[in-house]
């Protein structure tokens, strides 16, 4: 499944589109179109590497709103 997210490519950079491939859905998965996503203080600390080295590109945001297909 082709997907686009907004990713940090290194510390202290603006988020830019990142195209990636997700695995196929499994029996217990839910497909969801993300309409909105919040980036909180913890996400910013993660992107900036404040809690240790991070694997970039990194797509922050774990609070989202969307709809199922």
Secondary structure as UniProt FT lines:
FT   STRAND          2..8
FT   TURN            11..12
FT   STRAND          16..21
FT   TURN            27..28
FT   STRAND          32..38
FT   HELIX           41..47
FT   TURN            48..51
FT   STRAND          63..68
//
